[in-house]
Amino acid sequence: MRVVLLALSLIVADAAASAQDSSSTQFQKLYTEYLDACMKDWDAATHMTKEEWRRTCQRVANERAKFRAEQDEGDKPKQR
């Protein structure tokens, strides 16, 4: 369990660092929201193990959060 939590922490930290032009706090919030929602959809009848599902959820959550953070950054008024 510790290994999974450590790996998740590292992935979140890496994903937050790669989110360009966005607040890491906003990115973290979006990432966590998307990851939690995705993990709730897993059940034992799926064709993937829970760990495989988690890895997929992490990748998708990272991509979605990065996209949203970039979009939200683009919607802000430009400062001079």
Residue pairs with C-beta under 8 A, 6 or more apart in sequence:
4 51
4 54
8 58
11 58
11 62
12 28
12 31
12 32
15 27
15 31
15 62
15 65
15 66
16 24
16 27
16 28
16 31
17 24
18 66
19 27
19 65
19 66
19 69
19 70
20 70
21 70
21 73
22 66
22 69
22 70
22 72
22 73
23 69
26 69
26 72
27 65
27 66
27 69
30 64
30 65
30 68
30 69
31 61
31 62
31 65
32 61
34 57
34 60
34 61
34 64
34 65
35 57
35 58
35 61
38 53
38 56
38 57
38 60
38 61
39 53
39 54
39 57
42 48
42 50
42 53
42 54
42 57
46 53
48 56
